Amino acid sequence: MIFRRALQRELLSSAGATFTVLFTVLVTWTLISVLGKAAGGKVASSDVLALIGFAILNYLPTILTLTTFISVLVAVTRSYRDSEMVVWFASGMSLRRWIRPVLTFGLPVMLAVGVLSLYVAPWAALKRAEFVERFQKREDLKRVAPGQFRESSSADRVFFVERSTAGATVVQNVFVNSNDGKGSSIVVAKEGVIESDGQGGQYLVLTNGRRYQGTPGQADFQSMEFERYKMRVATRVPVLGTETPTNALPTSVLIQLDHQWARAELLGRMSAPIVCLVLMLLAIPLGFVNPRAGSSANMILALLIFFTYNNLAKMMENSVKRGKLEFAVAWWPLHLAAALTVLALFAWRLNVNHRWHPLVLLNAWKRRRHIKPGSPAASPLAGAQSE
């Protein structure tokens, strides 16, 4: 009971520190990515915080899985490094006794990973797609960022405004380049105002400007000055959800769809909690280190195993998406191989006669400590002479 309580406290402490570091890295990377898209005019600047939250929810299952794996690995490695496992084995306790407290700590995390992967992450992906689609279907001038050239939704106009005021309805120092069957038209004006015709249409009313029209390279350009010039602004009514991506579909919908893309997405969502369970059990035998050696190589090996396992799961998902494997064949071989690897490592560590077992290392260390360099027992022929 004391051991379980101490181990639970250590696992929680290690998990809290690991999650804080990974979450900070995730938030920083997501912030840079979303701000770059906002600066490039791909998303609205007012939607940055919401998009960051949706992206974090999408990657949270992977972060929790890695947090659990590292936390268990760090706890086991510290026990080996501080020679606590030597006392543990010398007391007749088995490595299997670690499974129950580790599962007590990890099963709630695995359930959270399952809920996030099956329900929360698709919802976040759907909301993110709606935010991006709503921005893409906004009016032309509302997509314009001051000081930057922006193309219209119909791809036949290029807008540039120096400043915008009153919620982007009044723009100053306007430049508009239009291309149609009659040639190219350039309009520059000191100010522009968006007005509605009361029937759903919107117009950009320019004042105090000049209009040039003609074909580039020819001398038939027409120029005229105006005090008031009205042009229709292309508007599109936001019809959301018409092209919902596969990763944004609810799990209940994916189950009903008989399509390889839907099956591949369902496979990826199902794999997340299984990977979390297998890795937390794998960390128990994988945490072995020589007490007199460092533990950095152990952590590097663990990270390589984590990324390899996840990449192999993605490969199986892509195989289903391309139609090379069926869903019934693709979902279990990789996880079965990983589970058999966990059993093999447990059997290896439970073999007390193995040369790398902690009891064997303890006995060898005691013999070396009591043997002096000049004594006959230190000679390689000591054993032969005694025989």
PyMOL commands that set and color helices and strands:
alter all, ss='L'
color gray80, all
select helices_A, chain A and resi 2-39+45-81+84-90+95-136+141-143+246-248+251-256+260-286+296-321+327-330+333-350+358-370+376-378+382-386
alter helices_A, ss='H'
color red, helices_A
select strands_A, chain A and resi 150-151+157-165+170-180+183-196+202-214+222-233
alter strands_A, ss='S'
color yellow, strands_A
deselect
rebuild
show_as cartoon
